[in-house]
Amino acid sequence: MDQPETGFRIEEDALGTRSMPDDILYGIQTARAVDNFSISGRVIADIEGFVPAIVAIKRAAARANMKTGDLELQIAEAIDSAGSEYAQTVSRQDFPVDIYHGGGGTAANMNVNEVLANRASEILTGIKGPDPVHPNTHVNMGQSTNDVIPSAMKMAIGGEIFALRSSLAILVGALREKEEAFADVVKLARTCLQDALPVTFGQQFSGYRAAFERQAQDLEALEASCLHIPLGATAVGTAFGASEAYRQFVFEELCVLTAKDYQPEENLFDALQNADHWIRVSASLKAIAVTLSKFSADLRLMSSGPRAGLGEIALPAVQPGSSIMPGKVNPVMPEMMMQVAFRVIGNDATVTRAAEGELDLNVWESIILEAVSESIRLMRRAIPLFVSGCVAGIEVNAERGLADASGSLALSTALAAIYGYPAASAVAKHAAKHGLSIHAASIACGLMTEAEAEMLFGDVAAFADPARTEQLIARFRARKNQ
C-alpha cells in the first residue's frame, strides 16, 4: 500500500484504496457515496434521530458482543465511548451521505460504522484508521445493513411521532377552548356550500377537535408499533452471524441506552420483505394532513370578505395581505397549513410506491424515511405556528351568525316535521320568491299565527339543541292534533 501524504491516511475497501484527510472521521466507503449520490442536499444527518438511532444500535451491539466474548473489552469500550459522542448531536460534516442513495441504506450504515471505528481507533491510539478498530469487523459485528437501517428507521420515526402528537395536543387544546367559548353562539351550517340548519360555532369546532383527537390516538398506536424492530435479522432474516446470546444481549443493551422497551419483530422475514408498516404510518399522516387542509379551507371560507364574503369569523391579522391594496389582510396561516398538507399528501404517494419492494428486502427505505420524516417534521413545526398565529385568535361575528341562521330557508324543515313536506315546501318557495324569512313566510301563507311563528322561530338557537327542538315539535304536533 502506498505511503500517505502528510495529513492524510490510506483506507482500503473491496474496490481499492483511497487517500483520506486525517481531519475527516468518515472513511473510504462514505467518500465513494458522497461522490456517487450528492443529489438532494439532504444528508442522513438531517433526518432527525436517524443517525443517533444507528449509533445507539452500534453501541448496544458492541456491548452485546463484549458480553458474548466475541469483542475485546478494550475495543467494545472504545466503540461505546465513540458512540456516546453522537448520542444526541450529529454533524453534517461527519455524516454527509445523501438520503437518495442505493443499496438499501448500506452507505448510511457504513458511514456510521466508519465514523465510530475511526473515532474509536483515535481514542485507543491517537490515530484514525481501521487498526485497531475496523468498521466492518468490529463496529458492524453481528449486524447487517438490512436489519440496522429498518430498525433505526423505526426508532427515529417513533420519536418523531411522539413530537407530532405533542403538536396535535396543542391544536386540540386550542380547539377545545374555542369550542367552549363559542358554545352558545349560533351560526348557519352549510352543506354543499348551501344554507342548511343552524348550529353553534361550538358544535362546529367540536367536530374539528374530535377529528384531531382521534388522529392523535391513532398516532399513539403507531408509535407503540415502532418499538418492534428487526434487529438481529442480519442479511435476510435468518440471523446469520448473530448468535442467540447476542440477540438477547443487544436488545437488553438497546433498552438501557434508549430507556425504551424495544422488542424483536415476530417474523424477521416479514420485517425485511414488507414495508406495509410505513404505508400505515404515512396513511395516518395523510389523514391528519387532509383534515388540517379541510379545517384551514373552512377558516378561509368562513373569514372570506370580510364585507362581500361569509365574514362570520375573523382571523388574526399577522401581516399585510397585498402590495397594492391597502387594508387587505389575507388568511396566510391557513394557506401555509394547506401547503404543508399538500406536501404530506404527495409524500404518501412516494411511500406507497416505495413500499412495494421485491423478494427478500425492501431497498427503498431511504426515500421512505425521507418522505415520512419530512411529513412529520413539516406538520410538527407548522401546527404550533398555525395555533399561535391563527386558531388561538379566532373571533366570531355573533350578529352575522345569528342573522344568517335566522334567514335560512332550511328552517322550513321544522314545518315539514309538523305539517308535512308539501306544506313546508310551499312556505319555503314563497319565502324564496318574496325575499322573506321562513318565520314571515309561514304567517304570510296562513300556515301559522304570528304567535305560533314566534314560538317556533323566535329563538333559532333551539334548532341547534336536539332536546329543545324535539320539545317544540312535540308541542306543535299536539296543538295540531287537538
C-alpha positions in Angstrom: 0.0 0.0 0.0 1.3 3.5 -0.9 2.5 5.7 1.9 0.1 8.5 2.6 1.0 12.2 2.3 1.4 14.2 5.5 -2.1 14.9 6.9 -3.7 12.0 5.0 -4.3 8.3 5.7 -4.8 5.5 3.2 -8.0 3.5 3.5 -9.0 0.3 1.6 -12.2 -1.3 0.6 -13.3 -4.1 -1.8 -12.8 -1.7 -4.8 -9.4 -0.4 -3.9 -7.6 2.3 -1.9 -8.1 6.0 -1.3 -6.3 8.8 0.4 -8.4 10.3 3.2 -7.6 13.6 5.0 -6.8 13.0 8.7 -9.2 15.6 9.9 -12.2 13.7 8.4 -13.8 11.0 10.6 -15.6 9.1 7.9 -13.9 6.6 5.6 -13.5 5.4 2.1 -17.0 3.9 1.5 -18.6 7.1 2.7 -16.3 9.1 0.4 -17.5 6.9 -2.5 -21.1 7.5 -1.5 -20.6 11.3 -1.5 -19.1 11.1 -5.0 -21.9 8.9 -6.2 -25.0 10.3 -4.6 -24.7 14.0 -3.9 -28.1 14.9 -5.3 -30.6 16.5 -2.9 -28.6 18.5 -0.4 -30.3 16.4 2.3 -28.0 14.1 4.1 -28.6 11.4 6.7 -27.6 13.8 9.5 -30.6 15.9 8.5 -33.1 13.2 9.4 -33.9 13.9 13.0 -33.0 11.0 15.2 -31.8 8.7 12.4 -28.0 8.8 12.9 -28.4 8.7 16.7 -30.6 5.6 16.3 -27.9 3.9 14.3 -25.3 4.9 16.8 -27.4 3.5 19.6 -27.6 0.2 17.8 -23.8 0.2 17.3 -23.2 0.9 21.0 -25.7 -1.8 22.0 -24.1 -4.3 19.6 -20.6 -3.5 20.9 -21.8 -4.1 24.5 -23.6 -7.3 23.5 -20.6 -8.7 21.5 -18.4 -7.9 24.5 -20.8 -9.9 26.8 -20.7 -12.9 24.4 -16.9 -12.8 24.4 -16.7 -12.0 20.6 -15.4 -8.5 21.0 -12.4 -7.5 23.2 -13.3 -5.3 26.1 -11.0 -2.5 25.1 -12.4 -2.3 21.6 -16.0 -2.6 22.8 -15.5 0.2 25.3 -13.8 2.4 22.6 -16.8 1.9 20.3 -19.2 2.7 23.1 -17.3 5.8 24.1 -17.1 7.0 20.5 -20.9 6.4 20.1 -21.6 8.4 23.2 -20.3 11.5 21.5 -23.0 11.2 18.8 -25.9 10.1 21.1 -27.7 13.4 20.7 -26.0 15.7 18.2 -24.6 14.8 14.8 -22.6 16.8 12.3 -23.4 17.0 8.6 -19.6 17.0 8.1 -19.3 13.6 9.7 -22.4 12.1 8.1 -22.6 13.5 4.6 -24.3 10.6 2.7 -27.2 11.9 0.6 -30.5 10.5 1.6 -31.0 9.5 -2.0 -28.6 6.5 -2.2 -28.9 3.0 -3.5 -28.1 -0.3 -1.8 -30.8 -0.4 0.8 -29.0 2.0 3.1 -25.6 0.4 3.0 -23.9 3.8 2.6 -25.7 5.2 5.7 -24.8 2.1 7.7 -21.1 2.3 6.6 -20.9 6.0 7.2 -21.7 5.4 10.9 -19.5 2.3 11.0 -16.6 4.3 9.7 -17.0 7.3 11.9 -17.3 5.2 15.0 -14.3 3.0 14.0 -12.1 5.9 13.2 -13.0 7.7 16.4 -12.6 4.5 18.5 -9.2 3.9 17.0 -8.3 7.5 17.7 -9.4 7.0 21.3 -7.2 4.0 21.7 -4.1 5.1 19.7 -4.4 8.7 18.8 -4.6 7.8 15.1 -7.7 7.4 12.9 -7.8 4.3 10.7 -9.1 0.7 10.6 -6.5 -0.5 13.1 -7.2 -1.5 15.9 -10.9 -0.8 15.3 -12.3 -1.9 11.9 -15.7 -0.6 10.7 -16.9 -3.9 9.4 -15.1 -6.4 11.6 -15.8 -4.7 14.9 -18.4 -1.9 14.7 -20.7 -3.9 12.4 -20.2 -7.2 14.2 -23.4 -9.3 14.4 -25.3 -6.9 12.1 -26.2 -6.2 8.5 -27.3 -3.0 6.8 -30.6 -4.9 6.2 -31.5 -5.2 9.9 -29.8 -2.0 11.2 -31.4 0.5 8.8 -35.1 -0.6 9.2 -34.5 -0.8 12.9 -33.1 2.7 13.1 -35.9 4.0 10.9 -38.5 2.8 13.4 -36.5 4.2 16.3 -36.2 7.6 14.7 -39.8 7.8 13.4 -41.1 6.6 16.7 -39.5 9.7 18.4 -40.8 12.0 15.7 -44.4 10.6 16.0 -44.2 11.4 19.7 -43.2 15.0 18.9 -46.1 15.3 16.3 -48.5 14.0 19.0 -47.4 16.9 21.2 -48.1 19.4 18.4 -51.5 17.9 17.8 -52.2 18.2 21.6 -51.6 21.9 21.3 -54.1 22.2 18.5 -56.7 20.0 20.3 -56.3 22.2 23.3 -56.8 25.4 21.3 -59.9 24.0 19.6 -61.4 22.9 22.9 -61.0 26.4 24.2 -62.8 27.8 21.1 -65.5 25.1 21.4 -66.2 26.2 25.0 -66.0 29.9 24.2 -68.4 29.6 21.3 -70.8 27.1 22.8 -73.8 29.4 22.7 -73.1 31.4 19.5 -75.4 30.4 16.7 -74.4 30.3 13.1 -75.7 28.8 9.9 -74.4 25.4 8.9 -73.7 24.8 5.2 -74.0 21.6 3.2 -72.9 21.5 -0.5 -72.0 25.2 0.2 -75.7 26.0 0.5 -77.6 27.2 3.6 -78.6 24.5 6.0 -79.9 24.3 9.6 -78.5 26.3 12.4 -75.6 25.0 14.6 -73.4 26.7 17.1 -69.8 27.7 16.5 -69.0 25.5 19.5 -70.6 22.5 17.8 -68.7 23.1 14.6 -65.4 23.5 16.5 -66.1 20.3 18.4 -66.1 18.4 15.2 -62.6 19.7 14.3 -61.4 19.0 17.8 -62.7 15.4 17.8 -61.1 14.6 14.5 -57.6 15.7 15.6 -58.1 14.0 19.0 -58.9 10.7 17.2 -55.9 11.0 14.9 -53.6 11.7 17.9 -54.8 8.3 19.3 -54.0 6.6 16.0 -50.5 8.1 16.2 -50.1 6.7 19.7 -50.7 3.2 18.4 -48.3 3.7 15.6 -45.6 5.0 18.0 -46.0 1.8 20.0 -45.6 -0.3 16.9 -42.3 1.4 16.2 -40.9 -0.4 19.3 -40.9 -3.7 17.4 -37.7 -3.8 15.3 -35.9 -6.4 13.1 -32.5 -6.0 14.8 -30.9 -9.5 14.8 -32.3 -10.5 11.4 -29.0 -9.7 9.7 -29.0 -10.0 5.9 -32.1 -12.0 5.0 -33.9 -12.8 8.3 -32.0 -15.9 9.2 -29.9 -14.1 11.9 -26.8 -15.5 10.2 -23.8 -14.1 12.1 -25.8 -13.0 15.1 -25.8 -15.6 17.9 -28.8 -16.3 20.1 -26.9 -14.8 23.1 -26.0 -11.7 21.1 -29.7 -11.2 20.0 -30.7 -11.3 23.7 -28.0 -9.0 24.9 -28.3 -6.4 22.1 -32.0 -5.8 22.9 -31.2 -5.6 26.6 -28.5 -3.0 26.0 -30.5 -1.1 23.5 -33.3 -0.7 26.0 -30.8 0.5 28.6 -29.3 3.1 26.2 -32.7 4.4 25.0 -34.9 3.9 28.0 -37.5 2.4 25.6 -38.8 -1.2 25.5 -37.7 -2.4 22.1 -38.7 -5.9 21.1 -37.7 -8.1 18.1 -40.2 -8.4 15.3 -42.3 -11.5 15.5 -41.3 -12.6 12.0 -38.0 -11.3 10.8 -38.5 -12.4 7.2 -41.7 -10.3 7.1 -39.9 -7.4 8.7 -37.3 -7.3 5.9 -39.5 -8.1 3.0 -42.5 -5.9 3.6 -42.9 -2.2 4.3 -46.6 -2.0 4.8 -45.9 -0.6 8.3 -44.8 2.6 6.6 -47.9 2.6 4.4 -49.9 2.7 7.7 -47.8 5.4 9.2 -47.9 7.5 6.0 -51.7 7.0 5.7 -52.2 8.3 9.2 -50.1 11.3 8.4 -52.1 11.9 5.3 -55.3 11.7 7.2 -54.0 14.4 9.6 -52.9 16.5 6.6 -56.2 16.2 4.8 -58.1 17.2 8.0 -55.7 20.1 8.5 -56.3 21.2 4.9 -60.1 20.9 5.3 -60.1 22.8 8.5 -57.9 25.5 7.0 -60.0 25.8 3.9 -63.1 26.2 6.2 -61.4 29.0 8.0 -60.7 30.7 4.7 -64.3 30.4 3.7 -65.8 31.5 7.0 -63.5 34.5 7.2 -64.0 35.4 3.5 -64.8 39.0 2.7 -64.9 40.4 5.2 -67.6 42.5 3.6 -68.5 40.6 0.5 -67.9 37.1 1.7 -69.2 35.0 4.6 -67.5 37.1 7.2 -68.7 35.1 10.1 -65.3 34.8 11.7 -62.3 37.0 11.9 -58.7 35.6 11.8 -55.8 37.4 13.4 -54.0 39.8 11.1 -50.4 38.7 11.1 -49.1 40.6 8.1 -50.4 42.9 5.3 -52.1 41.0 2.5 -51.4 43.0 -0.6 -48.6 45.0 -2.1 -51.1 47.2 -3.9 -54.4 47.1 -2.0 -54.1 48.9 1.4 -56.1 47.3 4.2 -56.3 43.9 2.6 -55.5 41.1 5.0 -55.2 37.5 3.8 -55.7 34.2 5.7 -52.0 33.4 5.4 -51.7 31.0 8.2 -54.4 28.6 6.9 -52.8 28.9 3.5 -49.4 28.0 4.9 -51.0 25.0 6.6 -52.7 23.9 3.4 -49.4 23.9 1.5 -47.9 21.7 4.2 -50.8 19.3 3.8 -50.3 19.2 0.0 -46.7 18.1 0.6 -47.7 15.4 3.1 -50.2 14.0 0.6 -47.6 13.9 -2.1 -45.1 12.2 0.3 -47.8 9.5 0.9 -47.7 8.7 -2.8 -44.0 8.3 -2.6 -44.2 5.9 0.4 -46.9 3.8 -1.3 -44.7 3.3 -4.4 -41.5 2.7 -2.4 -43.2 0.2 -0.1 -43.7 -2.3 -2.9 -40.1 -3.6 -2.8 -39.3 -7.1 -4.2 -38.3 -10.5 -3.0 -36.4 -10.6 0.4 -35.6 -7.0 1.1 -37.2 -3.6 0.5 -34.3 -1.4 -0.7 -36.2 1.8 -1.0 -36.1 2.6 2.7 -34.1 5.7 2.3 -36.8 7.5 0.4 -39.5 6.1 2.7 -37.6 7.5 5.6 -37.1 10.9 4.0 -40.8 11.2 2.9 -42.2 10.1 6.3 -39.8 12.2 8.3 -40.5 15.3 6.2 -44.2 14.9 6.6 -43.9 14.7 10.3 -41.3 17.5 10.5 -43.4 19.9 8.4 -46.6 19.3 10.4 -44.8 19.2 13.8 -43.4 22.7 13.1 -46.4 24.2 11.3 -49.1 23.2 13.7 -47.9 25.3 16.7 -47.4 28.3 14.4 -50.9 27.7 13.0 -52.3 27.6 16.5 -50.5 30.7 17.8 -50.9 32.7 14.6 -54.4 31.8 13.8 -56.5 29.3 15.8 -55.9 30.9 19.2 -57.0 34.3 18.0 -60.2 33.4 16.0 -63.1 35.6 16.8 -66.7 35.1 15.8 -69.2 37.6 14.3 -72.2 36.7 16.5 -74.5 39.2 14.9 -73.7 37.9 11.4 -74.1 34.3 12.5 -77.5 34.9 14.1 -78.8 36.8 11.1 -77.7 34.1 8.7 -79.2 31.4 10.8 -82.5 33.2 11.2 -82.8 33.8 7.5 -82.1 30.3 6.3 -84.8 28.6 4.2 -83.7 25.4 5.8 -85.8 26.4 8.9 -88.7 25.1 6.9 -87.5 21.6 8.0 -89.3 22.3 11.3 -92.6 22.9 9.3 -92.1 19.7 7.5 -91.9 17.8 10.7 -95.2 19.4 11.9 -97.3 20.0 8.8 -95.7 17.7 6.3 -93.3 18.2 3.4 -95.6 19.7 0.8 -96.9 22.4 3.1 -93.3 23.3 4.3 -92.1 23.3 0.7 -94.8 25.8 -0.3 -93.7 28.1 2.5 -90.0 27.8 1.5 -90.8 28.7 -2.1 -92.9 31.6 -1.0 -90.1 32.9 1.2 -87.5 32.5 -1.6 -89.7 34.3 -4.2 -90.6 37.2 -2.0 -87.3 37.5 0.0 -88.9 36.6 3.3 -87.7 34.6 6.3 -89.4 31.3 7.0 -90.8 33.0 10.1 -92.6 35.7 8.0 -93.5 33.3 5.1 -95.2 30.8 7.4 -97.5 33.7 8.6 -98.0 35.1 5.0 -99.0 31.6 3.8 -101.6 31.3 6.6 -99.9 28.2 8.0 -99.2 29.7 11.4 -100.3 32.7 13.5 -97.7 35.3 14.4 -97.6 34.0 18.0 -97.1 30.4 16.7 -94.3 31.5 14.3 -92.6 33.4 17.1 -92.8 30.4 19.4 -91.2 28.2 16.8 -88.7 30.5 15.1 -88.2 33.2 17.7 -85.1 31.6 19.1 -83.1 29.9 16.3 -80.6 28.6 18.9 -83.3 26.0 19.6 -82.5 24.4 16.3 -79.0 23.6 17.4 -80.3 21.8 20.5 -81.9 18.4 19.8 -83.8 18.3 23.1 -85.3 21.8 22.6 -86.2 21.0 19.0 -87.9 17.8 20.0 -90.0 19.5 22.6 -91.1 22.3 20.3 -92.1 20.0 17.5 -94.0 17.8 20.0 -95.9 20.8 21.3 -96.9 21.9 17.8 -97.9 18.4 16.8 -100.1 18.1 19.9 -101.7 21.5 19.2 -102.3 20.5 15.5 -104.0 17.2 16.6 -106.3 18.9 19.1 
